[in-house]
Amino acid sequence: MRGLREVKDASKVCMIHDMRVPVCNSPLHMRGIIRVKICAYPPERPFRFSKSKTQLLLDVWGQQPETRRAKLGRVIRVLQNISDFQLVRQRLQMMADHGVTPEPPPLPKIYAGGLIMLFGVIIPDNRLYCASVGIKGLNFYFHLLLRFIQEPASLMDPIGLFLPDLFVLAHHLLQDTHREIRYDLELTRMFGPQYLTWLRIYLETIIHGKHVERDMYLACYQDADYPEKLLEHIDAYIADGEAAPLWPRQGTRSYINSRGEDMGERTRTIPELFKWCGSLPDSRWALLRYTLGEIRFMRRANQNPAIRI
């Protein structure tokens, strides 16, 4: 259109009128254009896109000294839990008692399945999501840095069995747009049946602005409507665990393993993950070779755009 100039960058598209906001090389004019572009963010954009990277890093660092000390304490407890096999067995038994999962497979198979899930599904899926067209140019590595500073313990446990407490699980749910959170909600059963309701109340406190560190916990989320959908999803799961809704994410695809199975489906719930882990090799040496080979296979095979959905 005459008199209009389209201004594009990685995160937005704005129409700037030449008469009202001239586009030129003047620093003053460039600052004006930037201000107009920020104000022109569509309403569905998360507030993180209106902040500088420096401000986001300050947000995820936290305002309260107690918050930062708690982060370090949770990191230490995750490291302790990884080597505490008795604690893991108790948590598995707690989930079995509450009907989440049948008899779990041996712990080495669970650890191997978690590594395959991390490097074969979680990391590439999040990288693809951040880079996909229509996701407003999220930078995967900067997003990962924000997540690490905000809650480092959430990046240390792909399976969730070593979580020090439900605070880490709640913060993890806000860090990424989940296609399916039933797995994460099932993890609450290892602490006890009442903790699912506690998780819902705590998330609502953050999302609706009643938490002192709200900016820290919302600095990572990727879609503006995701927090409310998250609460709706939890409500549906509480009402009927079998009827929890699934909302698809843009920029996702299938992740196929060497057996031709979609690993996204195999790791959707804890029972499905444990069933698949139980089919892994019994020998520890064979299990190690299979795990490394499976990660290499999935990293190569899932680079093929033909299998995208």
C-alpha positions as CSV (number, residue, x, y, z in Angstrom):
1,M,0.0,0.0,0.0
2,R,1.3,3.5,-0.8
3,G,2.1,5.5,2.3
4,L,2.5,2.4,4.4
5,R,5.7,0.5,5.0
6,E,5.8,-3.1,6.3
7,V,8.3,-3.5,9.1
8,K,9.3,-7.1,10.0
9,D,11.5,-8.7,12.6
10,A,11.7,-12.1,14.2
11,S,8.8,-11.5,16.6
12,K,6.2,-9.4,14.9
13,V,4.9,-7.7,11.8
14,C,3.8,-4.0,12.0
15,M,2.5,-1.5,9.5
16,I,4.2,1.9,10.1
17,H,2.6,4.9,8.3
18,D,5.3,7.0,6.5
19,M,3.6,10.3,7.3
20,R,3.1,9.7,11.0
21,V,6.2,7.6,11.9
22,P,8.9,8.2,9.3
23,V,11.2,5.3,8.7
24,C,14.8,6.6,8.4
25,N,18.2,6.3,9.8
26,S,17.8,8.8,12.6
27,P,18.2,7.2,16.0
28,L,15.4,9.3,17.3
29,H,13.0,8.0,14.6
30,M,14.2,4.5,15.1
31,R,13.4,4.7,18.8
32,G,9.9,5.9,17.8
33,I,9.4,3.0,15.5
34,I,10.4,0.6,18.2
35,R,7.9,2.1,20.6
36,V,5.2,1.8,18.0
37,K,6.1,-1.8,17.3
38,I,6.0,-2.7,21.0
39,C,2.6,-1.1,21.4
40,A,1.3,-2.9,18.3
41,Y,1.8,-6.4,19.8
42,P,-1.3,-8.4,19.3
43,P,-3.2,-9.1,22.5
44,E,-2.4,-12.8,22.4
45,R,1.4,-12.2,22.9
46,P,2.9,-13.0,26.3
47,F,4.2,-10.0,28.2
48,R,7.8,-11.4,28.0
49,F,8.0,-10.1,24.4
50,S,7.5,-6.5,25.6
51,K,10.6,-6.8,27.8
52,S,14.3,-6.6,27.0
53,K,16.5,-9.7,27.4
54,T,18.3,-8.0,30.3
55,Q,15.0,-7.4,32.1
56,L,13.9,-11.0,31.5
57,L,17.2,-12.3,33.0
58,L,16.7,-10.1,36.0
59,D,13.1,-11.3,36.4
60,V,14.0,-15.0,36.3
61,W,16.8,-14.4,38.9
62,G,14.1,-13.5,41.4
63,Q,13.5,-10.5,43.7
64,Q,13.7,-12.2,47.1
65,P,17.0,-13.6,48.5
66,E,14.9,-16.5,50.0
67,T,13.8,-17.4,46.5
68,R,17.4,-17.7,45.3
69,R,18.4,-19.8,48.3
70,A,15.4,-22.1,47.7
71,K,16.5,-22.7,44.1
72,L,20.0,-23.8,45.2
73,G,18.5,-26.0,47.9
74,R,16.2,-27.8,45.3
75,V,19.3,-28.4,43.1
76,I,21.1,-30.1,46.0
77,R,18.1,-32.2,46.8
78,V,17.7,-33.4,43.2
79,L,21.3,-34.5,43.2
80,Q,20.7,-36.4,46.5
81,N,17.5,-38.0,45.2
82,I,19.1,-39.3,42.0
83,S,21.3,-41.6,44.1
84,D,18.6,-42.4,46.7
85,F,17.2,-45.6,45.2
86,Q,15.1,-46.2,48.3
87,L,13.3,-42.9,47.9
88,V,12.6,-43.6,44.2
89,R,11.2,-47.1,45.1
90,Q,9.0,-45.5,47.7
91,R,7.7,-43.0,45.2
92,L,7.0,-45.7,42.6
93,Q,5.1,-47.7,45.3
94,M,3.1,-44.6,46.2
95,M,2.0,-44.1,42.6
96,A,1.2,-47.8,42.3
97,D,-0.9,-47.6,45.5
98,H,-2.9,-44.8,44.0
99,G,-3.6,-46.6,40.7
100,V,-1.3,-44.5,38.5
101,T,1.0,-47.4,37.4
102,P,1.2,-51.1,37.6
103,E,4.4,-52.8,38.8
104,P,7.3,-50.5,37.5
105,P,10.2,-51.9,35.5
106,P,13.7,-52.1,37.0
107,L,15.3,-48.7,37.8
108,P,18.1,-49.0,35.1
109,K,15.4,-49.3,32.4
110,I,13.6,-46.3,33.8
111,Y,16.8,-44.2,33.7
112,A,17.5,-45.4,30.2
113,G,14.0,-44.5,29.0
114,G,14.3,-41.1,30.6
115,L,17.6,-40.4,28.7
116,I,16.0,-41.4,25.4
117,M,12.9,-39.3,26.1
118,L,15.1,-36.3,27.0
119,F,17.5,-36.3,24.0
120,G,15.1,-38.0,21.5
121,V,11.9,-36.1,22.2
122,I,11.9,-33.3,24.8
123,I,14.9,-31.3,23.5
124,P,14.3,-31.5,19.8
125,D,10.5,-30.9,20.3
126,N,11.2,-27.7,22.2
127,R,13.8,-26.5,19.8
128,L,11.4,-27.1,16.9
129,Y,8.6,-25.4,18.7
130,C,10.7,-22.3,19.5
131,A,11.9,-22.0,15.9
132,S,8.6,-22.8,14.1
133,V,6.9,-20.2,11.9
134,G,4.2,-18.5,13.8
135,I,5.8,-18.9,17.2
136,K,7.1,-15.3,17.1
137,G,10.7,-16.1,16.8
138,L,11.5,-17.6,20.2
139,N,15.2,-18.3,20.6
140,F,15.6,-21.8,22.0
141,Y,18.9,-21.3,23.7
142,F,17.9,-18.0,25.3
143,H,14.7,-19.7,26.5
144,L,16.8,-22.6,27.9
145,L,18.9,-20.0,29.7
146,L,15.8,-18.4,31.2
147,R,14.6,-21.8,32.3
148,F,17.9,-22.7,34.0
149,I,18.1,-19.4,35.9
150,Q,14.5,-19.5,36.9
151,E,14.4,-23.1,38.2
152,P,17.6,-25.1,37.5
153,A,16.2,-28.2,39.2
154,S,13.5,-28.6,36.6
155,L,16.2,-29.2,33.9
156,M,18.0,-31.9,35.9
157,D,15.3,-34.6,35.9
158,P,13.6,-35.6,32.6
159,I,11.6,-38.4,34.3
160,G,10.3,-36.5,37.3
161,L,11.0,-39.2,39.9
162,F,13.8,-37.2,41.6
163,L,11.8,-34.0,42.1
164,P,12.6,-32.5,45.6
165,D,9.0,-31.0,45.9
166,L,6.0,-29.9,43.9
167,F,7.3,-26.4,43.5
168,V,9.7,-27.6,40.8
169,L,6.8,-29.4,39.0
170,A,4.6,-26.3,39.1
171,H,7.4,-24.1,37.7
172,H,8.2,-26.7,35.0
173,L,4.6,-26.6,33.8
174,L,4.8,-22.8,33.3
175,Q,8.1,-22.9,31.6
176,D,7.0,-24.6,28.4
177,T,3.8,-25.0,26.5
178,H,2.9,-28.6,27.0
179,R,1.0,-30.6,24.4
180,E,-0.1,-33.1,27.2
181,I,0.4,-32.7,30.9
182,R,-1.2,-35.9,32.1
183,Y,2.3,-37.3,32.8
184,D,3.2,-34.4,35.0
185,L,-0.1,-34.5,36.9
186,E,0.4,-38.2,37.5
187,L,3.7,-37.4,39.2
188,T,1.8,-35.6,42.0
189,R,0.6,-39.0,43.2
190,M,4.0,-39.9,44.4
191,F,3.7,-37.3,47.1
192,G,0.1,-38.2,47.9
193,P,-3.5,-37.9,46.5
194,Q,-4.1,-34.5,48.0
195,Y,-1.2,-32.8,46.2
196,L,-2.9,-32.5,42.8
197,T,-5.4,-30.0,44.3
198,W,-2.4,-28.2,46.0
199,L,-0.7,-27.9,42.6
200,R,-3.8,-26.4,41.1
201,I,-4.1,-23.8,43.8
202,Y,-0.4,-22.9,43.7
203,L,-0.5,-22.4,39.9
204,E,-3.6,-20.2,40.2
205,T,-1.8,-18.1,42.7
206,I,1.0,-17.4,40.3
207,I,-1.1,-17.0,37.1
208,H,-3.6,-14.6,38.7
209,G,-1.0,-12.3,40.1
210,K,-1.1,-13.1,43.8
211,H,2.5,-14.5,44.1
212,V,5.3,-12.2,45.1
213,E,7.6,-13.7,42.4
214,R,5.0,-13.7,39.6
215,D,7.2,-12.0,37.1
216,M,9.9,-14.6,37.6
217,Y,7.6,-17.6,37.0
218,L,5.8,-16.1,34.0
219,A,8.9,-14.8,32.3
220,C,9.4,-18.1,30.4
221,Y,6.0,-19.0,29.2
222,Q,5.6,-19.0,25.4
223,D,1.9,-18.5,24.7
224,A,-0.4,-15.9,26.3
225,D,-3.4,-18.2,26.6
226,Y,-1.4,-21.2,27.9
227,P,-1.7,-20.5,31.7
228,E,-5.5,-20.4,31.6
229,K,-5.6,-23.5,29.4
230,L,-3.3,-25.2,31.9
231,L,-5.7,-24.5,34.8
232,E,-8.6,-25.8,32.6
233,H,-6.7,-29.0,31.8
234,I,-6.0,-29.6,35.5
235,D,-9.6,-29.1,36.4
236,A,-10.6,-31.6,33.7
237,Y,-8.1,-34.1,35.0
238,I,-9.3,-33.7,38.6
239,A,-12.9,-34.2,37.4
240,D,-12.1,-37.3,35.3
241,G,-8.5,-38.4,34.9
242,E,-9.3,-40.3,31.7
243,A,-11.0,-37.3,30.1
244,A,-8.2,-34.8,30.4
245,P,-8.2,-32.7,27.2
246,L,-5.3,-32.5,24.8
247,W,-4.5,-29.3,22.9
248,P,-2.1,-29.6,20.0
249,R,0.9,-27.2,19.8
250,Q,1.9,-25.6,16.6
251,G,5.3,-26.6,15.4
252,T,5.3,-30.2,16.7
253,R,5.9,-33.5,14.9
254,S,6.2,-37.2,15.5
255,Y,9.4,-38.6,17.0
256,I,10.0,-42.1,15.6
257,N,12.3,-44.6,17.3
258,S,14.2,-47.5,15.7
259,R,11.1,-49.8,16.2
260,G,8.9,-47.4,14.2
261,E,7.1,-46.3,17.3
262,D,6.1,-42.7,18.0
263,M,7.9,-41.8,21.2
264,G,5.5,-38.9,21.8
265,E,2.8,-41.5,22.4
266,R,5.1,-43.9,24.3
267,T,5.9,-41.2,26.9
268,R,2.5,-39.5,27.1
269,T,1.7,-41.0,30.5
270,I,3.6,-42.8,33.3
271,P,2.0,-46.2,32.6
272,E,2.8,-45.9,28.9
273,L,6.4,-44.9,29.6
274,F,6.9,-47.7,32.1
275,K,5.4,-50.3,29.7
276,W,7.8,-49.2,27.0
277,C,10.7,-49.1,29.5
278,G,9.9,-52.7,30.4
279,S,10.5,-53.8,26.8
280,L,14.1,-52.5,26.8
281,P,17.0,-55.0,27.1
282,D,17.6,-56.7,30.4
283,S,21.4,-56.8,30.4
284,R,22.9,-53.5,31.6
285,W,25.6,-53.5,28.9
286,A,23.0,-54.2,26.2
287,L,20.8,-51.5,27.8
288,L,23.6,-49.0,27.6
289,R,24.3,-49.8,24.0
290,Y,20.6,-49.6,23.1
291,T,20.2,-46.3,24.8
292,L,23.1,-44.6,23.0
293,G,22.1,-46.2,19.7
294,E,18.5,-45.1,20.1
295,I,19.5,-41.5,20.8
296,R,21.7,-41.4,17.7
297,F,19.0,-43.0,15.6
298,M,16.3,-40.6,16.7
299,R,18.5,-37.5,16.2
300,R,19.2,-38.6,12.6
301,A,15.8,-40.0,11.7
302,N,13.8,-37.1,13.1
303,Q,15.7,-34.5,11.1
304,N,13.7,-35.8,8.1
305,P,10.9,-33.2,7.4
306,A,8.8,-35.9,5.8
307,I,7.8,-37.2,9.2
308,R,6.6,-33.9,10.5
309,I,2.9,-33.6,11.5
